[in-house]
């Protein structure tokens, strides 16, 4: 599943001023917590075998989440019910769902390039270097 994360660091739930940095770990934890709350321990246990956050781009906020065909509806439902990562309110928008990682990777690469072109003028040299690293990382993404 390819999804986009919309962060709102200005509306921190606990009133702390630190914006959250999107990582594979905190995104995975938020989705797993949502599975646990909405589907219980059995639901979490059944989806843990195949669930994995494969790719996160901290600049464009695009992510690839992997799950088995049997569990993808449960993971998808849990993703739509995630309301925050850490203390930061978020909205997770599913952009594409496909049966193999290659097709998802190609769609993510296309979306990342388009977003990069849109915001290229506003990025620093360090952010451009990070973006190029992310583009190279996604090209190497395999099972």
N, C-alpha and C positions, 0 to 999 in steps of 0.2 A: 504494500500500500504506500503510495506517495502522498504525503500531506504537507501542508503549510501551517506554520505556527504563527499566530498573531499574539505578540506579547504586549502588555500594557504596564510598563514599569512605573508609570505615574500613579497608578491605582494600587499600590502595595497594600495587601490586606491587613498587615500588622502595623502599618504606618512607618516602616523602615524605608529609608531612601535608597537602598542599594538595589539596582536593577539586577535581574537574574540573567545569568549567562546560560544559554541553551546548550546542553550536552547530552550525549547518549545516555549517561547515567540518570540524570534528573528527569528526562523524558520517559525513559523506561520505568523508573520508579512511579511516576505519575500514572502511567497507563496500568501498571501492575496493581497499584492501589485502587484504581477505578474498577478493574476486574474483580478484585477482592470484595469491594463494597457492593458491587452490583450483581455478582454471580457467586459469591461465597468462596470458601476454601477449595471446594471441588472444582469450581470453574477456573480458579487460578491455577490449581494443580494440573488440570487438563491442558491449559494453554501454555504453561511454562516450558514444555518440551520443545515447542517450535517457535515461541515468541522471541523476537530479537529486534532491537533497533540497529539497523545496518549502517545508516548514514545520517549525519546531521550537518548541515551547513549553517554555521553561526551567523553568517552575514545575510544570506537570503532567507533563512529560517525554513528551508525545505528539509524534509526527513523521509527516510525510507524505513518502513516497519515490515518485518517478515513474520508470517505465521502460517500454520498448516492450512490446507484447504478445509479441513474439518472444523477448525477453530476460528477461521477468519471472520465469521459473522459476530462471534462473541467479542473478539478483539476490536473489531470495527465499532460495535455498539459501545464498548468501554471507552474507545477513543472519543466518540462524540459526547460522552458524559464527563470528560475531564474538564474541570473549570479553572484549575490553577496548577502551576508548577512551582514548587516551593511556596512562597508567599505572593507570587505574582499571578494575577488573573490572565488566563490565556483562552484563545479560541483555536481549536484544531480543525482545519478545513481539509477534507479528503479531496485530493485532486485526481488521483488515478488509482485503480486497483487492477492488478494483472496477475496472471498465473505463474509467471516466472520472474526472477530477479533481473534478467537481462532486459526485458521489455520495460520494467519499472525504472531501471537504470537509464535507459535511453530517454524516457520521458523526463526524468529528473535532470538529466544533462541538458536537454532542450530548455526546460524551465529555468534552470540555473543560468544558462547563457543569456536568455532573454532578460532575466532580472538584473544580471550583471551589466548588460548593455544599458538598461534603464538608469541604474544608479552609478554608473562608472564615473560620471563627472563629479559626484559628490564624495568619492572615496579617497582616502589618503593612500600613499604608496604602500604602507604596511597592509592596509585592507585589500588593496589590489593584489598584493603578493599572497595574502591568505586566500583570496578568492581563486586565484590561479592554482594554489595548492589543493583547494576543495575540488576544482574541476578535474585535476589530475587524479585525485583520490577516487572520485566517482567513476572515472574511466576504468580503474582497476578493480572495481567492485565485482565480486563473484559470489557464488553460493557460500 
